[in-house]
Amino acid sequence: MARLKYESIKSGLDPVAEQRAKKAALVAEQAQHITFAEYSKRFINKQAKEYKTPEQVRRLTHQLTEYVNPHMGHLFIKDIKREVLTS
């Protein structure tokens, strides 16, 4: 195992970058199998840490739950295309 890693480094490959790319691909694949509603909850939690006031979080939550999720919440992320957004 160590010899293979050594040989790949010697040939110019970066094993750490390869592992990161594999992990990113796995995360992207898993993200395709969740609904927009589930993803919007994750997005709200992530944005809540970056926003400065609770009002910003409340406004984002309200907009997604009242306006977007009733129309798109049931769709899988992989199924959302431009046509869905414009209809």
N, C-alpha and C positions, 0 to 999 in steps of 0.2 A: 504494500500500500504506500509506504513512504517512498519507495523507489519510483513508483508511478508518478507521485506528486513531484518528486525531484526531476524526473525526466520531462514532465510537462512544463515545469518552471524553466528548465534548461532550454526547451524548445521555444520559449517565449510566451507560453500561456500563463495566465494568472488564475490559479485554482480558487482563490477567494472571490474574484470577479465572477467566475463560473458558478460558484455556489450562490452568490447573490442573484445572478440572472435566473437560476433555477427556482429560487425562492420567489422572486418577483413573478415569474411565469405561473407558479402554483397559486399565488395570491390572486393574480388576475383571473385565472381559471375558476377559482372558488367564488370570486366576486360576480361572475356571470350567472351563478345559480342562486342569487338572492333577488327578492323583489325590490321595486323602487321604494316601497314603504319602509322596508327593513334598512335599506341603504340610507334613506333620508334620516332615520333615527341615529344611525352611526355618524352621519354628517353633522347633525345638530350637536351631538356630544363633542365632536371634534372642534366645531366652530365655537362652542360655548367656552372652551379654554382660551380661544384667541380674542373673543369679543371683550370689550371693555366694560359694558354695562349689561345688567340682566334684561333690560328693555330690548336690546338687540337680539338676544336669544329668544325672548318671548315673541318678537315680531317674526323672526325666521320660523319658529315652530308653528305659529299661527298660519303663516303663508303656505307652508308645506302641507300642514294637516287639513286646512280648510279649502285650499284652491288646487293644489297639485295632486295630492294623494287620492282624492275621490276619482280622478280621471286616469291616473297612471299608477297608483299604488299597487295594483294587482299584477302589473306587468313585470316580467323578469328583466333585469338590466340588459341582458343580451338581445332581447326582443325590441328594445326601444330604438326606433329609427327616426329619421327626420320627418317622415310622413305622419308618425304618431304625434310628434310635437307640434306640427302645423295644423292638425285637424281639430 
